[in-house]
Amino acid sequence: MGLVRSEIFTDQQNKISLLAKAFAHPARVAILQHIFNTDTCICGDLVDEIGLAQSTISQHLKELKTIGLIKGNIEGTSVCYCIDKEQWTEMKSIINQFLNQDITNTNCC
């Protein structure tokens, strides 16, 4: 796989790409859904809930945190995760702007 020359794309194009990557794996979607459904911070029950190994869950959590959709706080010996509401709102706005584009040229193909 070749390197992505992200500098030739706009900030918004790069952001949309990163957000799309967050939803490109069903485990990350399941993690986000679980956090939303519980409506509280998650502190370790994801392995039982999602059904993947702890190391795999940790990798997906890291990816979601790097993108900024979740944030984590250390509580004792565990890290608790929740949705970053500010980033989630921004992500929805960016994705909605992109998806709400209409096709105006009806003379194509």
VOSELO-191296 format. One record per residue (C-alpha): x, y, z; residue in three letters. Coordinates in steps of 0.25 Angstrom, whole numbers, plus 5000, padded with zeros to 4 digits. Example, Ala and Ser with C-alpha at 12.3 -4.5 7.8 and 13.67 -1.06 7.14 Angstrom:
2
+------+------+------+------+
!   px !   py !   pz ! code !
+------+------+------+------+
! 5049 ! 4982 ! 5031 !  ALA !
! 5055 ! 4996 ! 5029 !  SER !
+------+------+------+------+
***
This chain:
109
+------+------+------+------+
!   px !   py !   pz ! code !
+------+------+------+------+
! 5000 ! 5000 ! 5000 !  MET !
! 5006 ! 5013 ! 4996 !  GLY !
! 5008 ! 5026 ! 5005 !  LEU !
! 4997 ! 5036 ! 5005 !  VAL !
! 5001 ! 5050 ! 5002 !  ARG !
! 4992 ! 5056 ! 5012 !  SER !
! 4998 ! 5070 ! 5010 !  GLU !
! 4992 ! 5071 ! 4996 !  ILE !
! 4978 ! 5070 ! 5001 !  PHE !
! 4970 ! 5080 ! 5009 !  THR !
! 4968 ! 5079 ! 5024 !  ASP !
! 4954 ! 5075 ! 5023 !  GLN !
! 4957 ! 5064 ! 5013 !  GLN !
! 4968 ! 5058 ! 5022 !  ASN !
! 4958 ! 5059 ! 5034 !  LYS !
! 4947 ! 5052 ! 5026 !  ILE !
! 4957 ! 5041 ! 5023 !  SER !
! 4961 ! 5039 ! 5037 !  LEU !
! 4946 ! 5039 ! 5042 !  LEU !
! 4943 ! 5028 ! 5031 !  ALA !
! 4955 ! 5020 ! 5036 !  LYS !
! 4948 ! 5020 ! 5050 !  ALA !
! 4936 ! 5014 ! 5044 !  PHE !
! 4943 ! 5004 ! 5035 !  ALA !
! 4944 ! 4993 ! 5045 !  HIS !
! 4931 ! 4987 ! 5052 !  PRO !
! 4938 ! 4986 ! 5065 !  ALA !
! 4940 ! 5001 ! 5066 !  ARG !
! 4926 ! 5003 ! 5062 !  VAL !
! 4921 ! 4993 ! 5073 !  ALA !
! 4930 ! 5000 ! 5083 !  ILE !
! 4924 ! 5013 ! 5080 !  LEU !
! 4910 ! 5007 ! 5080 !  GLN !
! 4912 ! 5001 ! 5094 !  HIS !
! 4918 ! 5014 ! 5100 !  ILE !
! 4905 ! 5021 ! 5094 !  PHE !
! 4896 ! 5010 ! 5099 !  ASN !
! 4901 ! 5010 ! 5113 !  THR !
! 4901 ! 5025 ! 5114 !  ASP !
! 4913 ! 5025 ! 5123 !  THR !
! 4928 ! 5023 ! 5124 !  CYS !
! 4933 ! 5009 ! 5120 !  ILE !
! 4943 ! 5004 ! 5129 !  CYS !
! 4947 ! 4990 ! 5125 !  GLY !
! 4934 ! 4982 ! 5121 !  ASP !
! 4937 ! 4983 ! 5106 !  LEU !
! 4944 ! 4970 ! 5105 !  VAL !
! 4931 ! 4962 ! 5110 !  ASP !
! 4922 ! 4971 ! 5102 !  GLU !
! 4929 ! 4971 ! 5089 !  ILE !
! 4935 ! 4957 ! 5090 !  GLY !
! 4949 ! 4961 ! 5085 !  LEU !
! 4962 ! 4959 ! 5092 !  ALA !
! 4967 ! 4970 ! 5102 !  GLN !
! 4979 ! 4974 ! 5093 !  SER !
! 4969 ! 4975 ! 5081 !  THR !
! 4960 ! 4984 ! 5088 !  ILE !
! 4971 ! 4993 ! 5093 !  SER !
! 4976 ! 4995 ! 5079 !  GLN !
! 4962 ! 4999 ! 5075 !  HIS !
! 4961 ! 5008 ! 5087 !  LEU !
! 4974 ! 5014 ! 5083 !  LYS !
! 4970 ! 5017 ! 5069 !  GLU !
! 4957 ! 5024 ! 5074 !  LEU !
! 4964 ! 5032 ! 5084 !  LYS !
! 4975 ! 5036 ! 5074 !  THR !
! 4964 ! 5041 ! 5064 !  ILE !
! 4957 ! 5048 ! 5076 !  GLY !
! 4944 ! 5042 ! 5076 !  LEU !
! 4946 ! 5036 ! 5090 !  ILE !
! 4954 ! 5041 ! 5102 !  LYS !
! 4959 ! 5033 ! 5114 !  GLY !
! 4962 ! 5036 ! 5128 !  ASN !
! 4970 ! 5027 ! 5138 !  ILE !
! 4962 ! 5022 ! 5150 !  GLU !
! 4970 ! 5013 ! 5159 !  GLY !
! 4977 ! 5002 ! 5151 !  THR !
! 4967 ! 5004 ! 5139 !  SER !
! 4965 ! 5014 ! 5128 !  VAL !
! 4950 ! 5018 ! 5126 !  CYS !
! 4945 ! 5023 ! 5113 !  TYR !
! 4934 ! 5032 ! 5108 !  CYS !
! 4930 ! 5039 ! 5096 !  ILE !
! 4936 ! 5053 ! 5094 !  ASP !
! 4924 ! 5061 ! 5092 !  LYS !
! 4931 ! 5073 ! 5085 !  GLU !
! 4938 ! 5064 ! 5075 !  GLN !
! 4926 ! 5056 ! 5073 !  TRP !
! 4918 ! 5068 ! 5069 !  THR !
! 4929 ! 5073 ! 5060 !  GLU !
! 4930 ! 5060 ! 5053 !  MET !
! 4915 ! 5059 ! 5051 !  LYS !
! 4915 ! 5073 ! 5045 !  SER !
! 4927 ! 5070 ! 5036 !  ILE !
! 4921 ! 5057 ! 5031 !  ILE !
! 4907 ! 5063 ! 5029 !  ASN !
! 4913 ! 5074 ! 5020 !  GLN !
! 4920 ! 5064 ! 5012 !  PHE !
! 4908 ! 5054 ! 5011 !  LEU !
! 4898 ! 5065 ! 5008 !  ASN !
! 4904 ! 5069 ! 4995 !  GLN !
! 4894 ! 5068 ! 4984 !  ASP !
! 4896 ! 5063 ! 4970 !  ILE !
! 4893 ! 5075 ! 4961 !  THR !
! 4898 ! 5070 ! 4947 !  ASN !
! 4887 ! 5060 ! 4942 !  THR !
! 4894 ! 5059 ! 4928 !  ASN !
! 4905 ! 5050 ! 4933 !  CYS !
! 4905 ! 5035 ! 4930 !  CYS !
+------+------+------+------+
***
